[in-house]
Amino acid sequence: MSAFGHRAYALRRALAMLGQRPGRFLLGLLLATAALALPLLILAMAYTAAPWITRVQAGPELSVFVTPGTGSPEIEALRARLAASPGVAGVLLIPRDQAYAELVRRSGIAAAGERANPLPDVLVVRFGWTWDPAAIERAAAAARQWPGVDAVQADLQWYRRLIAGGNAVAMPMLALAALTLTLVFLALTGAAAAQVELRRDEMDLLTLIGARRAFIVRPYAYAAALTLALAAVLALALATITLATTEPALAGLAQTSGEPFRWRAVPAWALVLAVLLATLFGGLVGTLTLRRRIGRGHRS
């Protein structure tokens, strides 16, 4: 029999074994579907939230007030020096005339031309995310000594509270994630292994006629792989239905803040990869489970 013939026989035998135990097959299928739907939903939520997170500026900022009378070349040099500082993500120049015009617009005080502009040029230094707020304070202390800098303002209290809150929830979240992954792994392993029921008489007959170990194992591996492959497809359908039913409520909530909301479609390649990985995992578990049971049978 050719290699294709071996695999075709194994597939037919796997389908027959699943049909002979419909209760066990359906129970394993439901268990694996529920286990796979959870990470798929988390993936969809993370993929949708990614653009929102990138728009949020969570890093700290410094306001560097330029000494009055400093010329434009000196301000640009100071801006470049700040931008070259460690951890700086960007430096924004707010010219004094622009700041004063905005102040006039918002406060309704006398027009800008009727009184002198008392505001200085300001360089807003934006830092990237860091777990060490003290580094920002050191940068502020160094900037205060530079020529052309009149004052530096750094409000890091909110950032310290954010870091403290992140540290407080990080370990419980990591523990929860590890527990979730463990439960998913155990559920998938149990669902795949449940499809492997060793028939000693069949194995002895196949061994007697000279069948190789791979030929004996392959139908059971296919049965476990088919179970998880179908479970992955059903999990995709379940996740899609869940996202579709929750989108109207979330869109209505987002409208209250003036933001549109739609679930982003996860790339097709990622979904195909998820089904493929589930299939391969099922085949691996089926193979290892049967080999272990064969080994126990030989020892007994």
C-alpha positions as CSV (number, residue, x, y, z in Angstrom):
1,M,0.0,0.0,0.0
2,S,1.3,3.4,-0.9
3,A,1.9,6.3,1.5
4,F,-1.3,8.0,0.3
5,G,-3.2,4.7,0.7
6,H,-1.9,4.4,4.3
7,R,-3.1,7.9,5.1
8,A,-6.5,7.4,3.4
9,Y,-7.1,4.2,5.4
10,A,-6.1,6.0,8.6
11,L,-8.5,8.8,7.9
12,R,-11.4,6.4,7.1
13,R,-10.6,4.5,10.3
14,A,-10.4,7.7,12.4
15,L,-13.9,8.8,11.1
16,A,-15.2,5.3,11.9
17,M,-13.8,5.4,15.4
18,L,-15.4,8.8,16.0
19,G,-18.7,7.6,14.7
20,Q,-18.6,4.5,17.0
21,R,-18.3,6.7,20.1
22,P,-20.6,9.7,19.4
23,G,-21.1,10.6,23.0
24,R,-17.4,10.8,23.8
25,F,-16.7,12.6,20.5
26,L,-19.4,15.3,21.2
27,L,-18.3,15.8,24.8
28,G,-14.6,16.3,23.7
29,L,-15.7,18.5,20.8
30,L,-17.7,20.8,23.1
31,L,-14.9,20.9,25.7
32,A,-12.4,21.8,23.1
33,T,-14.6,24.4,21.4
34,A,-15.2,26.2,24.7
35,A,-11.5,26.1,25.5
36,L,-10.5,27.5,22.1
37,A,-13.1,30.2,22.0
38,L,-11.6,32.0,25.0
39,P,-8.1,32.7,23.5
40,L,-9.8,33.6,20.1
41,L,-12.0,36.2,21.8
42,I,-8.9,37.6,23.7
43,L,-7.1,37.8,20.4
44,A,-10.0,39.7,18.7
45,M,-10.2,42.1,21.7
46,A,-6.4,42.7,21.7
47,Y,-6.4,43.3,17.9
48,T,-9.2,45.8,18.2
49,A,-7.7,47.6,21.2
50,A,-4.2,47.9,19.7
51,P,-4.9,51.1,17.6
52,W,-6.6,52.7,20.6
53,I,-3.7,51.9,22.9
54,T,-1.1,53.4,20.5
55,R,-3.1,56.7,20.5
56,V,-3.0,57.0,24.2
57,Q,0.0,59.0,25.6
58,A,0.8,57.3,28.9
59,G,4.3,58.5,29.2
60,P,5.3,61.5,31.4
61,E,6.1,65.0,30.1
62,L,8.3,67.9,31.1
63,S,7.5,71.5,30.4
64,V,10.8,73.4,29.7
65,F,10.3,77.2,29.9
66,V,12.8,79.0,27.7
67,T,14.5,82.1,29.1
68,P,12.8,85.3,27.6
69,G,14.8,86.9,24.8
70,T,16.3,83.6,23.6
71,G,16.7,83.6,19.9
72,S,15.2,81.0,17.5
73,P,18.6,79.3,16.7
74,E,19.2,78.9,20.4
75,I,15.7,77.5,20.9
76,E,16.2,75.0,18.1
77,A,19.5,73.9,19.6
78,L,17.9,73.4,23.0
79,R,15.1,71.4,21.3
80,A,17.6,69.2,19.6
81,R,19.5,68.7,22.8
82,L,16.4,67.7,24.7
83,A,15.4,65.3,21.9
84,A,18.7,63.6,22.2
85,S,18.2,62.9,25.9
86,P,17.7,59.2,26.9
87,G,14.1,58.1,26.9
88,V,12.7,61.1,25.0
89,A,10.0,60.2,22.5
90,G,9.5,63.7,21.1
91,V,9.8,67.4,21.8
92,L,7.1,69.9,20.9
93,L,7.8,73.6,20.7
94,I,4.9,75.9,21.7
95,P,5.9,79.4,20.6
96,R,5.0,82.2,23.0
97,D,2.8,84.0,20.4
98,Q,0.8,80.8,19.8
99,A,0.3,80.2,23.5
100,Y,-0.8,83.8,24.1
101,A,-3.3,83.7,21.3
102,E,-4.8,80.6,22.7
103,L,-4.9,82.2,26.1
104,V,-6.7,85.2,24.7
105,R,-9.2,83.0,22.8
106,R,-10.1,80.9,25.9
107,S,-10.1,83.6,28.6
108,G,-11.6,86.5,26.7
109,I,-9.0,88.9,28.0
110,A,-7.9,92.0,26.0
111,A,-6.7,91.3,22.5
112,A,-3.1,90.3,22.1
113,G,-2.1,93.6,20.4
114,E,-3.3,95.7,23.4
115,R,-0.8,94.4,25.9
116,A,2.6,92.8,26.0
117,N,2.9,89.0,25.8
118,P,4.2,87.8,29.2
119,L,4.4,84.1,28.2
120,P,7.7,82.4,27.4
121,D,8.4,79.8,24.6
122,V,7.8,76.3,26.0
123,L,9.3,73.0,25.0
124,V,7.1,70.1,25.9
125,V,9.3,67.0,26.3
126,R,7.4,63.7,25.9
127,F,9.1,60.6,27.4
128,G,8.3,57.0,26.4
129,W,6.9,54.5,28.9
130,T,9.4,53.8,31.7
131,W,9.1,52.0,35.0
132,D,11.7,54.4,36.6
133,P,10.1,57.9,37.2
134,A,13.3,58.9,38.9
135,A,15.0,59.0,35.5
136,I,12.6,61.7,34.5
137,E,13.4,63.7,37.5
138,R,17.1,63.4,36.8
139,A,16.5,64.6,33.3
140,A,14.6,67.6,34.6
141,A,17.3,68.4,37.1
142,A,19.9,68.3,34.3
143,A,17.8,70.5,32.0
144,R,17.5,73.2,34.7
145,Q,21.2,73.8,34.5
146,W,21.3,74.3,30.7
147,P,21.8,77.8,29.2
148,G,18.5,79.2,27.9
149,V,16.3,77.3,30.4
150,D,14.4,79.5,32.8
151,A,12.4,76.8,34.6
152,V,11.4,73.1,34.3
153,Q,8.0,71.8,35.4
154,A,7.6,68.0,36.0
155,D,4.3,66.6,37.4
156,L,5.0,63.0,38.0
157,Q,2.6,62.2,40.9
158,W,0.0,60.8,38.5
159,Y,2.6,58.7,36.8
160,R,3.9,57.4,40.1
161,R,0.4,56.3,41.0
162,L,0.0,54.7,37.6
163,I,3.2,52.7,38.1
164,A,2.2,51.7,41.6
165,G,-1.2,50.6,40.3
166,G,0.4,48.7,37.5
167,N,2.7,46.9,39.9
168,A,-0.2,46.0,42.1
169,V,-2.2,44.3,39.4
170,A,0.6,42.9,37.3
171,M,1.2,39.8,39.4
172,P,-2.5,38.8,39.8
173,M,-3.0,39.4,36.1
174,L,0.0,37.2,35.2
175,A,-1.2,34.5,37.6
176,L,-4.7,34.7,36.0
177,A,-3.2,34.5,32.5
178,A,-1.0,31.5,33.5
179,L,-4.0,29.7,35.0
180,T,-6.2,30.4,32.0
181,L,-3.5,29.0,29.6
182,T,-3.1,26.0,31.8
183,L,-6.8,25.3,31.8
184,V,-7.0,25.7,28.1
185,F,-4.0,23.3,27.6
186,L,-5.6,20.7,29.9
187,A,-9.0,21.0,28.3
188,L,-7.5,20.5,24.8
189,T,-5.3,17.7,25.9
190,G,-8.2,15.9,27.6
191,A,-10.5,16.4,24.6
192,A,-7.9,15.0,22.2
193,A,-6.8,12.1,24.5
194,A,-10.5,11.1,25.0
195,Q,-10.7,10.1,21.4
196,V,-7.9,7.5,21.8
197,E,-9.2,4.2,23.1
198,L,-6.8,1.4,22.6
199,R,-8.2,-1.9,21.3
200,R,-5.7,-4.5,22.3
201,D,-7.1,-7.2,19.9
202,E,-6.9,-4.9,16.9
203,M,-3.4,-3.9,17.8
204,D,-2.3,-7.5,18.2
205,L,-3.8,-8.4,14.9
206,L,-2.1,-5.6,13.1
207,T,1.2,-6.4,14.8
208,L,0.8,-10.0,13.8
209,I,0.5,-9.2,10.1
210,G,3.5,-7.0,10.3
211,A,2.0,-3.5,10.6
212,R,4.5,-0.8,11.7
213,R,3.9,1.2,14.8
214,A,3.3,4.3,12.7
215,F,0.5,2.6,10.8
216,I,-1.2,1.5,14.1
217,V,-0.9,4.9,15.7
218,R,-2.0,7.0,12.7
219,P,-5.8,6.5,12.9
220,Y,-5.9,7.5,16.6
221,A,-3.8,10.5,15.9
222,Y,-6.1,11.5,13.0
223,A,-9.1,11.1,15.3
224,A,-7.7,13.4,17.9
225,A,-6.5,15.9,15.2
226,L,-10.0,15.9,13.5
227,T,-11.6,16.6,16.9
228,L,-9.5,19.7,17.6
229,A,-9.7,20.9,14.0
230,L,-13.5,20.8,14.1
231,A,-13.5,22.4,17.5
232,A,-11.3,25.2,16.2
233,V,-13.7,25.9,13.4
234,L,-16.7,25.9,15.8
235,A,-14.7,28.1,18.2
236,L,-14.2,30.6,15.4
237,A,-17.9,30.6,14.6
238,L,-18.7,31.0,18.3
239,A,-16.3,33.9,18.7
240,T,-17.7,35.6,15.6
241,I,-21.3,35.3,16.9
242,T,-20.2,36.7,20.3
243,L,-18.4,39.7,18.7
244,A,-21.4,40.4,16.4
245,T,-23.9,40.4,19.2
246,T,-21.8,42.6,21.5
247,E,-20.8,45.2,18.9
248,P,-24.1,47.3,19.0
249,A,-23.9,47.7,22.7
250,L,-20.2,48.7,22.7
251,A,-20.8,51.0,19.7
252,G,-23.5,52.8,21.7
253,L,-21.2,53.1,24.6
254,A,-18.4,54.5,22.5
255,Q,-20.7,57.1,20.9
256,T,-21.1,58.7,24.3
257,S,-17.4,59.7,24.1
258,G,-17.6,60.7,20.4
259,E,-15.6,57.7,19.2
260,P,-16.9,55.2,16.7
261,F,-16.5,51.5,17.5
262,R,-16.3,48.4,15.4
263,W,-14.5,45.1,16.0
264,R,-11.5,44.8,13.8
265,A,-11.4,41.7,11.7
266,V,-8.5,39.4,12.7
267,P,-6.3,38.6,9.6
268,A,-7.4,35.4,7.8
269,W,-3.9,34.0,8.1
270,A,-4.0,34.2,11.9
271,L,-7.3,32.3,11.9
272,V,-6.0,29.6,9.5
273,L,-2.9,29.3,11.7
274,A,-5.1,28.8,14.8
275,V,-7.0,26.0,13.1
276,L,-3.7,24.4,11.9
277,L,-2.1,24.6,15.3
278,A,-5.1,23.1,17.0
279,T,-5.0,20.2,14.4
280,L,-1.3,19.6,14.9
281,F,-1.7,19.7,18.7
282,G,-4.5,17.2,18.5
283,G,-2.4,14.8,16.3
284,L,0.5,15.1,18.7
285,V,-1.6,14.4,21.8
286,G,-3.2,11.5,20.1
287,T,0.1,10.0,19.1
288,L,1.7,10.4,22.5
289,T,-1.4,9.1,24.3
290,L,-1.6,5.9,22.2
291,R,2.2,5.3,22.4
292,R,2.0,5.6,26.2
293,R,-0.9,3.2,26.4
294,I,0.8,0.7,24.2
295,G,3.9,0.9,26.4
296,R,1.8,0.2,29.5
297,G,0.2,-2.8,27.7
298,H,3.6,-4.3,26.9
299,R,4.8,-3.9,30.5
300,S,1.7,-5.5,31.9
